[in-house]
Each structure stands twice: as C-alpha cells, then as structure tokens.
C-alpha cells in the first residue's frame, strides 16, 4: 500500500479519537425526545443503539477518510503549515459532505437538516469537530511522514 495512504489511515485514527471524545460529550436531540450523546446518533446510522458500535463506526470512517486524505492531498502536504491549511479545508469539506449531507440522509432527514431548529447547535459543534479532526489529521500526517523519512535515512 502507498505510504501516503497508510500514513493517512494512521493519522485519521489519531485525529478520530479526540473528535470521537468531543462527540461523546456533545448532546444531540434524540428522535423520541430528550437528548443523547452525539456518538449515539453516529451508531444510529448503522441501525444500532450501542455507543460502542458508534465508536467503531466512527473510527472506521476516521481511518477511511484519513486514507483518502493521504491519497488526494498527501503530495501537497509537506510542511506543518501546509498540513494545517489542507487539513482545515479537508475537515470543512467533510463537515458539509458527512455532517450536512450523508448523516442526515442516512438518518432519514433531508440534507442540511442539522442547520435548522434544535439541531443548529449540534451542526456548529460538528463543524468545530470536523475542522479539529482535519487539523489534527494534517499534523499527524506530516509527523508520520517525517518519522518514516528519518527511519529510512537511518537504515
């Protein structure tokens, strides 16, 4: 496997953990009323009520999205400054695609539904989380690439 994709997968997992913790702490309106951890809503995408399943699905997505980052942008991200720029843009793009289009559709809602009513605070929290994910993804991607380069030189 291409080292950029491998580094992207690993960096995606690194970035997915703090994003997942934030989602665990964030509350979202529950379908039957009240509220639930956002990670519970993630579990609902795969028709589960289990927070553990939500975490597994989230980390799987984090790894895949990280691999796509390495494949698409790995050649453009050579410095920490570039990693912050591209990671932030990438996180924002995934907020639109994942948080405002895919997740609502998979939960039986119209696209952009989180931007209306009681879901707006969740959508804004999701925006912060996705950008945080992208920034950490970019930084971890560059760090992993630098480690791999250093190890190759030492060998």
Secondary structure, 3 states (H helix, E strand, C coil): CCHHHHHHHHHHHHHHHHHHHHHHHCEEECCCCCEEEHHHHHHHHCCCCCHHHHHHHHHHHHHHHHHHHHHHHCCCCCCHHHHHHHHHHHHHHHHHHHHHHHHHHHCCCCCCHHHCHHHHHHHHHHHHHHHHHHHHHHHHHHHHHHHHHHHHHHC
